[in-house]
Amino acid sequence: MKLAGIKAVLFDLDGTLVDTAPDLGHALNLQRARHGLPPLADDVIRPQASHGARGLLGVGFDLHPDDARFESMREEFLQLYADNICRHSRPFPGILELLAGLDARGLKWGVVTNKPARFTEPLMSSQAQPADGVLPILLRDEPYALPLVVGDIQPVAGELPLGAVQDRQLVA
């Protein structure tokens, strides 16, 4: 792979760098137990993990954002997740080697996520990270964080400290 001209590599967090589905599933099953329901199997939960609380509450309780109980159940789920984050989340196989390879080539790397900061910061600090060359975490911290798209990232990436991305050039 030609890396000429690439100054930084940005990764999504959930489902790309770190497998967070086990912790999300654990929180959902804790919540189901609180409500007198049996746990769901991982293979039922995993496909919904990338859809966040909305997808997990859908599969776990058949709740949707327009349901009257959705917001209170969402808050309960998020608190259970916060209380149990980093128990089972791990980098995907090969990720640590990939990041070490980027470091060896002198390339900076960073994380772009729509995961709220209260979850991202402990999750990232629990995972092995190189000491040098790590860019700040870019995130959109909103109550219902929307997916970041390249158009959202470019203005932020162009303003990164460390001069990692210049002239808003971003390879996605």
N, CA and C atoms as a LAMMPS dump frame, in Angstrom:
ITEM: TIMESTEP
0
ITEM: NUMBER OF ATOMS
516
ITEM: BOX BOUNDS ff ff ff
-5.0000000000000000e+02 5.0000000000000000e+02
-5.0000000000000000e+02 5.0000000000000000e+02
-5.0000000000000000e+02 5.0000000000000000e+02
ITEM: ATOMS id mol type element x y z
1 1 1 N 0.846 -1.179 0
2 1 2 C 0 0 0
3 1 3 C 0.886 1.235 0
4 2 1 N 0.604 2.17 -0.876
5 2 2 C 1.356 3.411 -0.945
6 2 3 C 0.843 4.364 0.119
7 3 1 N 1.757 4.886 0.908
8 3 2 C 1.382 5.791 1.986
9 3 3 C 1.902 7.199 1.753
10 4 1 N 2.489 7.457 0.616
11 4 2 C 3.021 8.778 0.313
12 4 3 C 1.906 9.811 0.376
13 5 1 N 2.163 10.88 1.074
14 5 2 C 1.198 11.969 1.178
15 5 3 C 0.175 11.788 2.285
16 6 1 N 0.066 10.598 2.846
17 6 2 C -0.871 10.385 3.952
18 6 3 C -0.182 10.812 5.236
19 7 1 N -0.837 11.701 5.95
20 7 2 C -0.249 12.235 7.172
21 7 3 C -0.876 11.656 8.43
22 8 1 N -2.092 11.136 8.295
23 8 2 C -2.792 10.583 9.446
24 8 3 C -3.854 9.603 8.972
25 9 1 N -4.188 8.68 9.844
26 9 2 C -5.241 7.718 9.567
27 9 3 C -6.25 7.827 10.7
28 10 1 N -7.52 8.017 10.327
29 10 2 C -8.588 8.138 11.316
30 10 3 C -9.462 6.891 11.263
31 11 1 N -9.797 6.375 12.426
32 11 2 C -10.589 5.161 12.536
33 11 3 C -11.887 5.448 13.279
34 12 1 N -12.922 4.703 12.922
35 12 2 C -14.118 4.644 13.748
36 12 3 C -13.774 3.782 14.959
37 13 1 N -14.48 3.98 16.046
38 13 2 C -14.168 3.256 17.274
39 13 3 C -14.92 1.932 17.357
40 14 1 N -16.228 2.005 17.56
41 14 2 C -17.055 0.81 17.747
42 14 3 C -17.139 -0.009 16.467
43 15 1 N -16.814 -1.261 16.572
44 15 2 C -16.961 -2.146 15.427
45 15 3 C -15.842 -2.049 14.412
46 16 1 N -14.887 -1.159 14.629
47 16 2 C -13.731 -1.041 13.735
48 16 3 C -12.454 -1.28 14.523
49 17 1 N -12.186 -0.437 15.499
50 17 2 C -11.013 -0.638 16.353
51 17 3 C -11.312 -1.585 17.501
52 18 1 N -12.433 -1.365 18.149
53 18 2 C -12.748 -2.096 19.376
54 18 3 C -14.094 -2.805 19.231
55 19 1 N -14.11 -4.06 19.654
56 19 2 C -15.356 -4.828 19.689
57 19 3 C -16.043 -4.509 21.014
58 20 1 N -17.003 -3.61 20.96
59 20 2 C -17.739 -3.187 22.155
60 20 3 C -19.065 -3.921 22.313
61 21 1 N -19.427 -4.747 21.342
62 21 2 C -20.707 -5.46 21.409
63 21 3 C -20.861 -6.287 22.687
64 22 1 N -19.812 -6.949 23.184
65 22 2 C -20.002 -7.722 24.417
66 22 3 C -20.42 -6.864 25.622
67 23 1 N -19.84 -5.672 25.768
68 23 2 C -20.234 -4.805 26.886
69 23 3 C -21.637 -4.248 26.686
70 24 1 N -21.975 -3.903 25.452
71 24 2 C -23.326 -3.416 25.175
72 24 3 C -24.349 -4.517 25.458
73 25 1 N -24.04 -5.729 25.051
74 25 2 C -24.927 -6.856 25.317
75 25 3 C -25.057 -7.157 26.793
76 26 1 N -23.947 -7.046 27.503
77 26 2 C -23.971 -7.262 28.957
78 26 3 C -24.902 -6.254 29.627
79 27 1 N -24.792 -4.991 29.243
80 27 2 C -25.659 -3.955 29.822
81 27 3 C -27.125 -4.23 29.485
82 28 1 N -27.389 -4.63 28.255
83 28 2 C -28.772 -4.93 27.872
84 28 3 C -29.312 -6.1 28.688
85 29 1 N -28.519 -7.137 28.867
86 29 2 C -28.989 -8.288 29.636
87 29 3 C -29.151 -7.961 31.121
88 30 1 N -28.315 -7.077 31.656
89 30 2 C -28.535 -6.607 33.032
90 30 3 C -29.875 -5.887 33.135
91 31 1 N -30.155 -5.069 32.146
92 31 2 C -31.417 -4.335 32.142
93 31 3 C -32.599 -5.294 32.004
94 32 1 N -32.481 -6.263 31.137
95 32 2 C -33.558 -7.252 30.987
96 32 3 C -33.794 -7.979 32.308
97 33 1 N -32.734 -8.333 33.005
98 33 2 C -32.877 -9.011 34.307
99 33 3 C -33.618 -8.115 35.297
100 34 1 N -33.302 -6.827 35.309
101 34 2 C -34.006 -5.879 36.192
102 34 3 C -35.505 -5.874 35.929
103 35 1 N -35.868 -6.161 34.692
104 35 2 C -37.277 -6.123 34.298
105 35 3 C -37.894 -7.52 34.203
106 36 1 N -37.217 -8.496 34.824
107 36 2 C -37.768 -9.84 34.907
108 36 3 C -37.731 -10.634 33.62
109 37 1 N -36.839 -10.265 32.71
110 37 2 C -36.737 -10.962 31.431
111 37 3 C -35.443 -11.776 31.367
112 38 1 N -35.456 -12.892 30.635
113 38 2 C -34.238 -13.699 30.5
114 38 3 C -33.234 -13.005 29.589
115 39 1 N -31.967 -13.388 29.704
116 39 2 C -30.945 -12.788 28.829
117 39 3 C -31.14 -13.215 27.379
118 40 1 N -30.675 -12.371 26.492
119 40 2 C -30.651 -12.687 25.067
120 40 3 C -29.269 -13.216 24.702
121 41 1 N -29.222 -14.072 23.703
122 41 2 C -27.953 -14.617 23.227
123 41 3 C -27.16 -13.543 22.499
124 42 1 N -25.856 -13.685 22.54
125 42 2 C -24.975 -12.73 21.866
126 42 3 C -25.299 -12.601 20.383
127 43 1 N -25.65 -13.707 19.726
128 43 2 C -25.925 -13.638 18.289
129 43 3 C -27.216 -12.895 17.972
130 44 1 N -28.066 -12.674 18.968
131 44 2 C -29.266 -11.854 18.792
132 44 3 C -28.913 -10.378 18.996
133 45 1 N -28.043 -10.125 19.958
134 45 2 C -27.687 -8.751 20.333
135 45 3 C -26.692 -8.122 19.362
136 46 1 N -25.658 -8.857 18.983
137 46 2 C -24.552 -8.3 18.193
138 46 3 C -24.991 -7.521 16.955
139 47 1 N -25.938 -8.015 16.147
140 47 2 C -26.324 -7.244 14.951
141 47 3 C -26.932 -5.875 15.279
142 48 1 N -27.428 -5.692 16.495
143 48 2 C -28.039 -4.426 16.875
144 48 3 C -27.067 -3.486 17.59
145 49 1 N -25.907 -3.994 17.981
146 49 2 C -24.955 -3.181 18.757
147 49 3 C -24.539 -1.921 18.004
148 50 1 N -24.405 -2.017 16.687
149 50 2 C -23.979 -0.844 15.914
150 50 3 C -25.073 0.221 15.828
151 51 1 N -26.262 -0.109 16.244
152 51 2 C -27.373 0.851 16.233
153 51 3 C -27.555 1.517 17.596
154 52 1 N -26.646 1.241 18.527
155 52 2 C -26.669 1.904 19.828
156 52 3 C -27.888 1.559 20.663
157 53 1 N -28.189 2.446 21.61
158 53 2 C -29.3 2.213 22.532
159 53 3 C -30.606 2.003 21.782
160 54 1 N -30.791 2.736 20.71
161 54 2 C -32.028 2.605 19.925
162 54 3 C -32.212 1.169 19.43
163 55 1 N -31.192 0.603 18.814
164 55 2 C -31.292 -0.759 18.303
165 55 3 C -31.363 -1.793 19.408
166 56 1 N -30.589 -1.57 20.461
167 56 2 C -30.567 -2.543 21.557
168 56 3 C -31.88 -2.564 22.33
169 57 1 N -32.462 -1.404 22.56
170 57 2 C -33.767 -1.374 23.23
171 57 3 C -34.848 -1.95 22.326
172 58 1 N -34.664 -1.82 21.02
173 58 2 C -35.598 -2.432 20.079
174 58 3 C -35.574 -3.942 20.18
175 59 1 N -34.382 -4.534 20.157
176 59 2 C -34.274 -5.993 20.217
177 59 3 C -34.543 -6.518 21.631
178 60 1 N -34.176 -5.747 22.637
179 60 2 C -34.304 -6.223 24.015
180 60 3 C -35.68 -6.046 24.626
181 61 1 N -36.411 -5.012 24.184
182 61 2 C -37.7 -4.694 24.803
183 61 3 C -38.784 -4.344 23.791
184 62 1 N -38.467 -4.436 22.518
185 62 2 C -39.38 -4.012 21.463
186 62 3 C -39.824 -2.564 21.679
187 63 1 N -38.878 -1.734 22.116
188 63 2 C -39.131 -0.306 22.332
189 63 3 C -38.522 0.492 21.195
190 64 1 N -39.197 1.565 20.836
191 64 2 C -38.738 2.445 19.77
192 64 3 C -38.82 3.883 20.265
193 65 1 N -38.088 4.802 19.65
194 65 2 C -38.024 6.175 20.153
195 65 3 C -39.372 6.854 20.378
196 66 1 N -40.401 6.448 19.682
197 66 2 C -41.697 7.094 19.886
198 66 3 C -42.511 6.468 21.025
199 67 1 N -42.012 5.401 21.637
200 67 2 C -42.687 4.785 22.781
201 67 3 C -42.52 5.648 24.023
202 68 1 N -43.551 5.701 24.844
203 68 2 C -43.536 6.547 26.05
204 68 3 C -42.411 6.161 27.013
205 69 1 N -42.079 4.881 27.098
206 69 2 C -41.045 4.432 28.048
207 69 3 C -39.633 4.509 27.478
208 70 1 N -39.507 4.849 26.213
209 70 2 C -38.2 4.779 25.57
210 70 3 C -37.137 5.61 26.292
211 71 1 N -37.407 6.858 26.581
212 71 2 C -36.379 7.731 27.154
213 71 3 C -35.904 7.241 28.523
214 72 1 N -36.822 6.833 29.383
215 72 2 C -36.403 6.35 30.71
216 72 3 C -35.634 5.034 30.584
217 73 1 N -36.052 4.168 29.673
218 73 2 C -35.337 2.912 29.458
219 73 3 C -33.971 3.169 28.827
220 74 1 N -33.896 4.143 27.969
221 74 2 C -32.626 4.519 27.35
222 74 3 C -31.652 4.998 28.411
223 75 1 N -32.11 5.869 29.294
224 75 2 C -31.247 6.373 30.365
225 75 3 C -30.79 5.249 31.283
226 76 1 N -31.701 4.332 31.601
227 76 2 C -31.333 3.191 32.436
228 76 3 C -30.276 2.337 31.736
229 77 1 N -30.464 2.061 30.455
230 77 2 C -29.491 1.284 29.688
231 77 3 C -28.131 1.973 29.664
232 78 1 N -28.126 3.269 29.364
233 78 2 C -26.854 3.997 29.271
234 78 3 C -26.123 4.014 30.61
235 79 1 N -26.855 4.103 31.709
236 79 2 C -26.205 4.07 33.021
237 79 3 C -25.61 2.686 33.3
238 80 1 N -26.343 1.646 32.949
239 80 2 C -25.814 0.288 33.11
240 80 3 C -24.568 0.087 32.249
241 81 1 N -24.59 0.615 31.041
242 81 2 C -23.416 0.526 30.168
243 81 3 C -22.246 1.288 30.787
244 82 1 N -22.499 2.499 31.253
245 82 2 C -21.431 3.298 31.871
246 82 3 C -20.845 2.587 33.088
247 83 1 N -21.694 1.942 33.864
248 83 2 C -21.236 1.248 35.076
249 83 3 C -20.462 -0.024 34.749
250 84 1 N -20.605 -0.532 33.55
251 84 2 C -19.998 -1.82 33.189
252 84 3 C -19.125 -1.747 31.945
253 85 1 N -18.748 -0.54 31.542
254 85 2 C -17.941 -0.373 30.335
255 85 3 C -16.543 -0.971 30.561
256 86 1 N -15.969 -1.475 29.529
257 86 2 C -14.594 -1.991 29.519
258 86 3 C -14.438 -3.347 30.203
259 87 1 N -15.516 -4.039 30.457
260 87 2 C -15.404 -5.385 31.03
261 87 3 C -14.968 -6.395 29.978
262 88 1 N -15.604 -6.335 28.818
263 88 2 C -15.37 -7.338 27.787
264 88 3 C -14.935 -6.737 26.452
265 89 1 N -14.909 -5.43 26.333
266 89 2 C -14.511 -4.786 25.071
267 89 3 C -13.019 -4.986 24.838
268 90 1 N -12.681 -5.352 23.616
269 90 2 C -11.29 -5.602 23.249
270 90 3 C -11.043 -5.119 21.831
271 91 1 N -9.795 -4.742 21.544
272 91 2 C -9.469 -4.439 20.143
273 91 3 C -9.702 -5.686 19.285
274 92 1 N -10.162 -5.468 18.075
275 92 2 C -10.339 -6.59 17.163
276 92 3 C -8.978 -7.207 16.861
277 93 1 N -8.955 -8.492 16.512
278 93 2 C -7.678 -9.136 16.17
279 93 3 C -6.947 -8.356 15.074
280 94 1 N -5.664 -8.132 15.304
281 94 2 C -4.818 -7.46 14.329
282 94 3 C -4.767 -5.948 14.466
283 95 1 N -5.659 -5.361 15.246
284 95 2 C -5.701 -3.897 15.364
285 95 3 C -4.455 -3.353 16.052
286 96 1 N -4.037 -3.959 17.143
287 96 2 C -2.856 -3.44 17.845
288 96 3 C -1.62 -3.509 16.949
289 97 1 N -1.512 -4.569 16.159
290 97 2 C -0.395 -4.696 15.23
291 97 3 C -0.492 -3.64 14.128
292 98 1 N -1.71 -3.384 13.654
293 98 2 C -1.915 -2.349 12.641
294 98 3 C -1.486 -0.984 13.176
295 99 1 N -1.896 -0.656 14.393
296 99 2 C -1.525 0.635 14.978
297 99 3 C -0.02 0.718 15.204
298 100 1 N 0.581 -0.381 15.634
299 100 2 C 2.042 -0.399 15.8
300 100 3 C 2.732 -0.187 14.453
301 101 1 N 2.168 -0.75 13.385
302 101 2 C 2.727 -0.547 12.052
303 101 3 C 2.632 0.899 11.605
304 102 1 N 1.516 1.546 11.925
305 102 2 C 1.382 2.972 11.602
306 102 3 C 2.423 3.785 12.363
307 103 1 N 2.585 3.462 13.653
308 103 2 C 3.584 4.158 14.461
309 103 3 C 4.987 3.955 13.89
310 104 1 N 5.28 2.729 13.483
311 104 2 C 6.602 2.425 12.936
312 104 3 C 6.88 3.228 11.665
313 105 1 N 5.827 3.56 10.919
314 105 2 C 5.979 4.36 9.699
315 105 3 C 5.91 5.855 9.979
316 106 1 N 5.738 6.205 11.246
317 106 2 C 5.668 7.617 11.602
318 106 3 C 4.339 8.268 11.274
319 107 1 N 3.307 7.471 11.056
320 107 2 C 1.98 8.019 10.756
321 107 3 C 1.186 8.207 12.039
322 108 1 N 0.562 9.355 12.14
323 108 2 C -0.311 9.603 13.275
324 108 3 C -1.646 8.916 12.999
325 109 1 N -2.349 8.575 14.075
326 109 2 C -3.669 7.985 13.924
327 109 3 C -4.582 8.548 15
328 110 1 N -5.864 8.478 14.726
329 110 2 C -6.838 9.001 15.67
330 110 3 C -8.161 8.287 15.531
331 111 1 N -9.077 8.669 16.376
332 111 2 C -10.389 8.042 16.431
333 111 3 C -11.454 9.09 16.161
334 112 1 N -12.377 8.733 15.303
335 112 2 C -13.549 9.558 15.035
336 112 3 C -14.743 8.721 15.473
337 113 1 N -15.579 9.263 16.335
338 113 2 C -16.701 8.473 16.831
339 113 3 C -17.897 9.353 17.131
340 114 1 N -19.068 8.738 17.072
341 114 2 C -20.269 9.424 17.52
342 114 3 C -20.655 8.96 18.924
343 115 1 N -19.827 8.146 19.53
344 115 2 C -20.062 7.652 20.886
345 115 3 C -19.83 8.815 21.855
346 116 1 N -20.764 9.074 22.765
347 116 2 C -20.585 10.188 23.707
348 116 3 C -19.304 10.063 24.535
349 117 1 N -18.75 11.194 24.908
350 117 2 C -17.471 11.253 25.62
351 117 3 C -17.481 10.441 26.908
352 118 1 N -18.602 10.399 27.605
353 118 2 C -18.614 9.673 28.887
354 118 3 C -18.346 8.183 28.7
355 119 1 N -18.512 7.677 27.478
356 119 2 C -18.188 6.282 27.187
357 119 3 C -16.862 6.161 26.434
358 120 1 N -16.594 7.097 25.551
359 120 2 C -15.397 7.026 24.712
360 120 3 C -14.123 7.155 25.54
361 121 1 N -14.091 8.11 26.442
362 121 2 C -12.851 8.357 27.184
363 121 3 C -12.434 7.171 28.045
364 122 1 N -13.339 6.574 28.851
365 122 2 C -12.874 5.398 29.599
366 122 3 C -12.544 4.215 28.695
367 123 1 N -13.283 4.063 27.621
368 123 2 C -13.022 2.96 26.71
369 123 3 C -11.646 3.099 26.068
370 124 1 N -11.329 4.284 25.572
371 124 2 C -10.034 4.493 24.935
372 124 3 C -8.889 4.373 25.945
373 125 1 N -9.086 4.868 27.151
374 125 2 C -8.006 4.797 28.136
375 125 3 C -7.778 3.368 28.612
376 126 1 N -8.766 2.487 28.452
377 126 2 C -8.594 1.095 28.862
378 126 3 C -7.892 0.253 27.804
379 127 1 N -7.817 0.754 26.59
380 127 2 C -7.204 0.006 25.492
381 127 3 C -5.751 0.44 25.349
382 128 1 N -4.913 -0.47 24.904
383 128 2 C -3.498 -0.151 24.717
384 128 3 C -3.356 0.893 23.612
385 129 1 N -2.597 1.931 23.887
386 129 2 C -2.357 2.986 22.907
387 129 3 C -0.869 3.317 22.882
388 130 1 N -0.347 3.608 21.715
389 130 2 C 1.033 4.086 21.663
390 130 3 C 1.141 5.441 22.351
391 131 1 N 2.293 5.723 22.9
392 131 2 C 2.471 6.978 23.638
393 131 3 C 2.574 8.18 22.717
394 132 1 N 3.166 8.003 21.539
395 132 2 C 3.369 9.125 20.632
396 132 3 C 2.522 8.957 19.382
397 133 1 N 2.208 10.056 18.763
398 133 2 C 1.559 9.998 17.468
399 133 3 C 0.066 9.786 17.491
400 134 1 N -0.546 9.809 18.669
401 134 2 C -1.983 9.596 18.739
402 134 3 C -2.682 10.936 18.656
403 135 1 N -3.597 11.037 17.728
404 135 2 C -4.357 12.27 17.551
405 135 3 C -5.484 12.337 18.575
406 136 1 N -6.018 13.514 18.778
407 136 2 C -7.151 13.615 19.692
408 136 3 C -8.344 12.818 19.172
409 137 1 N -9.185 12.433 20.092
410 137 2 C -10.427 11.774 19.716
411 137 3 C -11.371 12.847 19.202
412 138 1 N -11.915 12.631 18.023
413 138 2 C -12.897 13.547 17.468
414 138 3 C -14.261 12.926 17.694
415 139 1 N -15.155 13.65 18.331
416 139 2 C -16.457 13.071 18.562
417 139 3 C -17.533 14.122 18.512
418 140 1 N -18.719 13.65 18.315
419 140 2 C -19.896 14.51 18.337
420 140 3 C -20.661 14.098 19.579
421 141 1 N -20.64 14.931 20.595
422 141 2 C -21.224 14.585 21.877
423 141 3 C -22.601 15.235 22.001
424 142 1 N -23.591 14.552 21.48
425 142 2 C -24.967 15.027 21.517
426 142 3 C -25.832 13.937 22.125
427 143 1 N -27.011 14.29 22.659
428 143 2 C -27.855 13.268 23.271
429 143 3 C -28.13 12.086 22.348
430 144 1 N -28.455 12.342 21.108
431 144 2 C -28.618 11.267 20.128
432 144 3 C -27.556 11.497 19.079
433 145 1 N -26.333 11.11 19.397
434 145 2 C -25.218 11.37 18.498
435 145 3 C -25.496 10.759 17.132
436 146 1 N -25.435 11.585 16.134
437 146 2 C -25.657 11.14 14.766
438 146 3 C -24.349 10.631 14.193
439 147 1 N -24.404 9.748 13.227
440 147 2 C -23.158 9.28 12.621
441 147 3 C -22.375 10.448 12.008
442 148 1 N -21.079 10.401 12.176
443 148 2 C -20.215 11.385 11.532
444 148 3 C -19.98 10.941 10.103
445 149 1 N -20.028 11.873 9.2
446 149 2 C -19.739 11.568 7.801
447 149 3 C -18.545 12.408 7.379
448 150 1 N -17.969 12.075 6.25
449 150 2 C -16.761 12.772 5.812
450 150 3 C -16.958 14.281 5.815
451 151 1 N -18.093 14.763 5.402
452 151 2 C -18.346 16.204 5.395
453 151 3 C -18.258 16.819 6.779
454 152 1 N -18.617 16.03 7.811
455 152 2 C -18.516 16.516 9.188
456 152 3 C -17.073 16.493 9.672
457 153 1 N -16.326 15.494 9.233
458 153 2 C -14.964 15.313 9.731
459 153 3 C -14.013 16.332 9.138
460 154 1 N -14.152 16.649 7.864
461 154 2 C -13.175 17.49 7.198
462 154 3 C -12.92 18.816 7.91
463 155 1 N -13.939 19.581 8.3
464 155 2 C -13.632 20.838 8.972
465 155 3 C -12.893 20.63 10.289
466 156 1 N -13.243 19.58 11.024
467 156 2 C -12.574 19.312 12.291
468 156 3 C -11.149 18.855 12.044
469 157 1 N -10.97 17.934 11.115
470 157 2 C -9.639 17.402 10.843
471 157 3 C -8.693 18.486 10.359
472 158 1 N -9.2 19.455 9.628
473 158 2 C -8.366 20.539 9.138
474 158 3 C -7.859 21.439 10.244
475 159 1 N -8.486 21.35 11.416
476 159 2 C -8.092 22.199 12.536
477 159 3 C -7.367 21.428 13.627
478 160 1 N -6.983 20.178 13.347
479 160 2 C -6.319 19.377 14.36
480 160 3 C -5.015 20.018 14.797
481 161 1 N -4.742 19.984 16.092
482 161 2 C -3.401 20.367 16.527
483 161 3 C -2.418 19.322 15.998
484 162 1 N -1.192 19.513 16.17
485 162 2 C -0.127 18.618 15.735
486 162 3 C 0.113 18.68 14.229
487 163 1 N -0.672 19.447 13.499
488 163 2 C -0.49 19.569 12.063
489 163 3 C -0.632 18.26 11.326
490 164 1 N -1.436 17.352 11.846
491 164 2 C -1.54 16.02 11.276
492 164 3 C -2.216 16.009 9.92
493 165 1 N -3.254 16.78 9.77
494 165 2 C -3.979 16.807 8.505
495 165 3 C -3.953 18.244 8.02
496 166 1 N -3.362 18.462 6.865
497 166 2 C -3.238 19.817 6.357
498 166 3 C -4.163 20.01 5.149
499 167 1 N -4.577 21.213 4.932
500 167 2 C -5.412 21.565 3.786
501 167 3 C -6.672 20.708 3.703
502 168 1 N -7.133 20.247 4.835
503 168 2 C -8.376 19.462 4.932
504 168 3 C -8.382 18.273 3.992
505 169 1 N -7.231 17.692 3.773
506 169 2 C -7.153 16.481 2.96
507 169 3 C -7.427 15.313 3.876
508 170 1 N -8.421 14.522 3.516
509 170 2 C -8.804 13.402 4.351
510 170 3 C -9.088 12.206 3.458
511 171 1 N -8.464 11.112 3.768
512 171 2 C -8.733 9.878 3.042
513 171 3 C -9.715 9.091 3.887
514 172 1 N -10.869 8.795 3.322
515 172 2 C -11.889 8.058 4.083
516 172 3 C -12.044 6.663 3.529
